[in-house]
Amino acid sequence: MTVRAADRSRYDRATAHLDAPVAVVDLDAFDANAEDLVRRAGGKPIRVASKSVRCRALLERVLARPGFAGIMSFTLAESLWLARAGFDDVLLAYPSADRSAYAELAADPKLAAAVTVMVDDQAQLDLIDAARAGGGEEIRVCLELDTSLRMLGGRVRIGALRSPLRTPDQLAELARSVDRRPGFRLVGLMAYEGHVAGVGDSVAGRPLRSRAVRLMQAAARRELAVRRAEVVRAVRAVAPGLEFVNGGGTGSVQHTAAEAAVTEIAAGSGLYAPRLFDNYTSFTARPAALFAQPVVRRPGVGVVTVLGGGYPASGAAGTDRLPVPYLPEGLRYDPQEGPGEVQTPLLGTAADDLLIGDKVWFRHAKAGELCERFDELRLIEGDRITATVPTYRGEGLTFL
């Protein structure tokens, strides 16, 4: 029996009393992935990206492990909710225009002490001040550095369109603005190299593309390491009490951790290990989060149809954003239909061994977005469900 076949057997036994659709997290795989992230971080703490988890119980579980400290959140409303729930170190990864949430933050000493907001523009500081509604608490601020790789004199850019701040002078200038402005305190610097951390460098069947990605990423790492160190020196000259410099992501943990200027690493997707993280040469994670759909039709030889399953991930549209049928092995989508909103035909010889009501297990393309489809996660240890925990959605919360 293959490892995957053994996993299917375990998951089917654990959920035999449950009807699909159902979502599970294999805690043995989750914990092993957490341990591997800590190993790759080489002693630097890992800040958990909540958008990749979206389950309070699992955030608590991983933060209880040595090597993890703090949360990187994705909206200000989520940040305040997490702080009220007892998480005392929450870094908002994206600028916000949520005026009511800023008013809450500025009026509550506990929230203001726990939450750090992201800024890359003077106008964002103006918005926060205008939203205070009389609240006088000091707002903790982090600046974001643009990490994109620029080539051919800037005519070619590789990397996400995030912060407009790229040079040491630009970061230092905004740092001085924060320092001079009453009601704000600069505590951190963040630089997320998504073109390294979030792009696989070993795509099956595409050796030339994979080699090109590896060459690009090596060049990006070299350029960013030099520039990030220069930026940190410039910002520390303005704010010597800077508390943290955050960088990295699941796909670049060990590389970013090797930079002396970086004090902590961000990661989250590596805990669930969705399909987009199969294509890396630098690490191998165990699939930990899966969902099952029930077989509801057998249209013909070598075909079954499952209920629903059309859960595409965010990002540029493409087949790599689709869930992948994972267990049993040997199933594939019908190219005429793909994964659908209400039904998904699956082709392959494995289909002939499936009966009406059987489960087909899928892996989502990205990590936490799966939790927007399910109210609960069934936590599996061995071949038993040991707990059922709510996702953000299950707690009645949808932040984006």
WOVEN-V293678 format. One record per residue. RES is the residue in one small letter. OMEGA is omega as a letter, one per 30 degrees, with the letter a starting at -180 (* if undefined). Layout:
# WOVEN-V293678
res=RES omega=OMEGA
res=RES omega=OMEGA
This chain:
# WOVEN-V293678
res=m omega=l
res=t omega=l
res=v omega=a
res=r omega=l
res=a omega=l
res=a omega=l
res=d omega=l
res=r omega=l
res=s omega=l
res=r omega=a
res=y omega=l
res=d omega=l
res=r omega=a
res=a omega=a
res=t omega=a
res=a omega=a
res=h omega=a
res=l omega=l
res=d omega=l
res=a omega=g
res=p omega=l
res=v omega=l
res=a omega=a
res=v omega=l
res=v omega=l
res=d omega=a
res=l omega=l
res=d omega=l
res=a omega=l
res=f omega=a
res=d omega=l
res=a omega=l
res=n omega=l
res=a omega=l
res=e omega=a
res=d omega=l
res=l omega=l
res=v omega=l
res=r omega=a
res=r omega=a
res=a omega=l
res=g omega=l
res=g omega=l
res=k omega=a
res=p omega=l
res=i omega=l
res=r omega=a
res=v omega=l
res=a omega=a
res=s omega=a
res=k omega=l
res=s omega=a
res=v omega=l
res=r omega=l
res=c omega=a
res=r omega=a
res=a omega=a
res=l omega=l
res=l omega=l
res=e omega=a
res=r omega=a
res=v omega=l
res=l omega=l
res=a omega=a
res=r omega=l
res=p omega=l
res=g omega=l
res=f omega=a
res=a omega=l
res=g omega=a
res=i omega=l
res=m omega=a
res=s omega=a
res=f omega=l
res=t omega=l
res=l omega=l
res=a omega=l
res=e omega=a
res=s omega=a
res=l omega=l
res=w omega=l
res=l omega=l
res=a omega=l
res=r omega=a
res=a omega=l
res=g omega=l
res=f omega=a
res=d omega=l
res=d omega=a
res=v omega=l
res=l omega=l
res=l omega=a
res=a omega=a
res=y omega=l
res=p omega=a
res=s omega=l
res=a omega=a
res=d omega=a
res=r omega=a
res=s omega=l
res=a omega=l
res=y omega=l
res=a omega=l
res=e omega=a
res=l omega=a
res=a omega=a
res=a omega=a
res=d omega=a
res=p omega=a
res=k omega=l
res=l omega=a
res=a omega=l
res=a omega=a
res=a omega=a
res=v omega=l
res=t omega=a
res=v omega=a
res=m omega=a
res=v omega=l
res=d omega=a
res=d omega=l
res=q omega=a
res=a omega=l
res=q omega=l
res=l omega=l
res=d omega=a
res=l omega=l
res=i omega=l
res=d omega=a
res=a omega=a
res=a omega=a
res=r omega=l
res=a omega=l
res=g omega=l
res=g omega=a
res=g omega=a
res=e omega=l
res=e omega=a
res=i omega=l
res=r omega=a
res=v omega=l
res=c omega=l
res=l omega=l
res=e omega=l
res=l omega=l
res=d omega=a
res=t omega=a
res=s omega=l
res=l omega=l
res=r omega=a
res=m omega=l
res=l omega=l
res=g omega=l
res=g omega=a
res=r omega=l
res=v omega=l
res=r omega=l
res=i omega=a
res=g omega=a
res=a omega=l
res=l omega=a
res=r omega=a
res=s omega=l
res=p omega=a
res=l omega=a
res=r omega=a
res=t omega=l
res=p omega=a
res=d omega=l
res=q omega=l
res=l omega=a
res=a omega=l
res=e omega=l
res=l omega=l
res=a omega=l
res=r omega=l
res=s omega=l
res=v omega=a
res=d omega=a
res=r omega=a
res=r omega=l
res=p omega=l
res=g omega=l
res=f omega=l
res=r omega=l
res=l omega=a
res=v omega=a
res=g omega=l
res=l omega=l
res=m omega=l
res=a omega=a
res=y omega=a
res=e omega=a
res=g omega=l
res=h omega=l
res=v omega=a
res=a omega=a
res=g omega=a
res=v omega=a
res=g omega=a
res=d omega=l
res=s omega=a
res=v omega=a
res=a omega=l
res=g omega=a
res=r omega=a
res=p omega=a
res=l omega=l
res=r omega=a
res=s omega=l
res=r omega=l
res=a omega=l
res=v omega=a
res=r omega=l
res=l omega=l
res=m omega=a
res=q omega=l
res=a omega=l
res=a omega=a
res=a omega=l
res=r omega=a
res=r omega=a
res=e omega=a
res=l omega=a
res=a omega=l
res=v omega=a
res=r omega=l
res=r omega=l
res=a omega=l
res=e omega=l
res=v omega=a
res=v omega=l
res=r omega=a
res=a omega=a
res=v omega=l
res=r omega=l
res=a omega=l
res=v omega=a
res=a omega=a
res=p omega=l
res=g omega=l
res=l omega=a
res=e omega=a
res=f omega=l
res=v omega=a
res=n omega=l
res=g omega=l
res=g omega=a
res=g omega=a
res=t omega=a
res=g omega=a
res=s omega=a
res=v omega=a
res=q omega=l
res=h omega=a
res=t omega=a
res=a omega=a
res=a omega=l
res=e omega=a
res=a omega=a
res=a omega=a
res=v omega=a
res=t omega=l
res=e omega=a
res=i omega=l
res=a omega=l
res=a omega=l
res=g omega=a
res=s omega=a
res=g omega=l
res=l omega=l
res=y omega=a
res=a omega=l
res=p omega=a
res=r omega=a
res=l omega=a
res=f omega=l
res=d omega=a
res=n omega=a
res=y omega=l
res=t omega=a
res=s omega=l
res=f omega=l
res=t omega=l
res=a omega=l
res=r omega=l
res=p omega=a
res=a omega=a
res=a omega=a
res=l omega=l
res=f omega=a
res=a omega=l
res=q omega=a
res=p omega=l
res=v omega=a
res=v omega=l
res=r omega=l
res=r omega=a
res=p omega=a
res=g omega=l
res=v omega=l
res=g omega=a
res=v omega=l
res=v omega=l
res=t omega=l
res=v omega=l
res=l omega=l
res=g omega=l
res=g omega=a
res=g omega=a
res=y omega=a
res=p omega=l
res=a omega=l
res=s omega=a
res=g omega=l
res=a omega=a
res=a omega=l
res=g omega=a
res=t omega=l
res=d omega=l
res=r omega=a
res=l omega=l
res=p omega=l
res=v omega=l
res=p omega=a
res=y omega=a
res=l omega=f
res=p omega=l
res=e omega=l
res=g omega=l
res=l omega=l
res=r omega=l
res=y omega=l
res=d omega=a
res=p omega=l
res=q omega=a
res=e omega=a
res=g omega=l
res=p omega=a
res=g omega=l
res=e omega=a
res=v omega=l
res=q omega=l
res=t omega=l
res=p omega=l
res=l omega=a
res=l omega=l
res=g omega=a
res=t omega=l
res=a omega=a
res=a omega=a
res=d omega=l
res=d omega=a
res=l omega=l
res=l omega=l
res=i omega=a
res=g omega=l
res=d omega=a
res=k omega=l
res=v omega=a
res=w omega=a
res=f omega=l
res=r omega=l
res=h omega=a
res=a omega=l
res=k omega=a
res=a omega=a
res=g omega=a
res=e omega=l
res=l omega=a
res=c omega=l
res=e omega=a
res=r omega=a
res=f omega=l
res=d omega=a
res=e omega=l
res=l omega=l
res=r omega=a
res=l omega=a
res=i omega=l
res=e omega=a
res=g omega=l
res=d omega=l
res=r omega=l
res=i omega=a
res=t omega=l
res=a omega=l
res=t omega=a
res=v omega=a
res=p omega=l
res=t omega=l
res=y omega=l
res=r omega=l
res=g omega=l
res=e omega=l
res=g omega=a
res=l omega=l
res=t omega=a
res=f omega=l
res=l omega=*
